[in-house]
Amino acid sequence: MAFAATTMLTICSCGSTRSGAGGYSTNIGVNARGISINNYDLVPVGDRITYTIDISTPEGQQKLYKLKLADAQRLAETEASRKYNCDRLIDPHFDYLKKGKRILRITVDGRPGNYKTRDN
């Protein structure tokens, strides 16, 4: 048994070591510090917009079902951005109506903005 254990350890320790892509070492130079070399500006693209999700409609009722306020705000902002074809809202303001813990209506208004790259 000791011979079998020694043989198994010898076989397992003789494997070759591989790294990178297919065993080839590459030096790509990835900056993993969270620093972006791209610079973007958020530029206003129109007048202020308003978007409302209300439980009086079947679609609104389904969207707001069991959502917390923070999630409803994020949903309203995301859907407003999609509807008005912008990257995000600049200075969004929220108005909401609750009954107990249930959100009955949420409205977001803000200025649509799109990201533009800065020329360096």
N, C-alpha and C positions, 0 to 999 in steps of 0.2 A: 503494500500500500504506500509506503514511503517512496518507493521508486516511481509509482504512478503519479503521486502528487508532485514529485520533483520534475518529472517529464512534462506534466501539464503546465507548471510554472515556467519551464524553459521555453516551451512552444509559444505560450501567450506573450512572453516578454520579447520575442524575436520579431514582432510586427514592426513594420516601417512607419516612420512618422511622416505625415503629409500636412501641408498647410496651404492656405490660399486657394486659388482656383485651380483645381486639378493637380495639386502638388507643386505648382510653380509659385514662387514668392514674387509678389508684385508690390511696388511702392507707389500707391496712388496719391497719397497726400490729402487725406480727408480731414477737414477741420470740424471737430465734434464739440466745439465749445458753445454752439448756439449763436454764432456770429454770422450774419448774412452779408454777402458781398453785394447783394442787390439792394438798392434803395428805392423805396416807393413812397409816394405822396397820396393821401386820400383827398381827392379833389371833388368839390360839390358839383353836381351835374343838373340841378334844376331846383324848382321851388319845393317847399316842405310838402310832405305827403302824409296821409293818414290811412291806417289800415286797422280794421276791427274784426275780431273773431267773437261771435255771439252764439250762445246756446239756443237761440230762437230758431236757428236753421239746423237741419239734421247733420250737415257737415261740421258746423261749429260745435254742436253737441258732442259729436264723436271726437273732435280734436281736443276739446277741453276736458274730456272725461278723466277724472282722477288726477289732473295735473296740479302741481304745486305752483305758487305764484312765479317763482324764478323760471320754472320750465315753460310756463305760459308766456312769460315775457320773451324768452328766447325764441319760442315758436312764432310769436307775432312778429318779431323783428326779422326772422328768417323768411317768413312768408311774404312780408312786405318787400323785402329785398328782391325776392323772386318775381313778385307781381310787377314791380316797377323797374325791373332789369338793372339793378345796381349791385355793387359788391357788398355794401353795408350802409347802414344809416349813420349819419353824423348827428351827434347830440340827440339820441332818441329819448322821448318822454313817454311814460306809460300812464294810462288811466284804466282803472279796473273796477268791477262791481263784484262783490262776493256776498254769498249767503252762507254763513257758517264757514266751513272750510272749502266750500265749492265755489269755483270761479264761474260767474255767469256771463261776464263779458270782459274782454281786454282790448284796449285800443293803444296803438303806438303811433306817434307822429315824430317825424324827423326829416332831415335833409338827405336825399339820396346822394351817395358818393361812390366814385370808382377809383381804383388804384391806378396810378400812372407811374411809370418808371422815371427816375431822375436821371438826367444826363450828367455824367461825371466829367 
